[in-house]
Amino acid sequence: MWPRIVEILIAAWLLVAHFVLHYDGWADFFAAGMIVLLASLSLWERLSKIHLLEIVPISLLLYVSYTYPNYQLPFSLQNFIVTVLTLLFFFIIPSDATQPPKAWRVFLKKFDSKEE
């Protein structure tokens, strides 16, 4: 669960950076919204892997928004690159990273039931 919280904080940075770094555009708002949506949906057990969809569309969106003529300044590109790289660190971590692997949990559950 904690990696998804960090991803939501990364989205918050994208929103704040728009005003702190004073650049124009809408890509960071859309990317932040997508990150929050996908990270929030992955907290639901049935959609626990949906956060894996974050990296490709969001990184492509941020790249295309920079390459669009007269859209961004170089410091905004640097911000987007660092943000996407930071997101890469966390999107590969599963939502239940603080628990043992599922196979171990099943084994331990069987083991605990035999003791009773």
Secondary structure, DSSP 8 states (H G I E B T S, - for coil): -HHHHHHHHHHHHHHHHHHHTT---SHHHHHHHHHHHHHHHTTSGGGTTGGGGSHHHHHHHHHHHHHSTT---HHHHHHHHHHHHHHHHHHTS-TTTTS--HHHHHHHHHHHHHH-
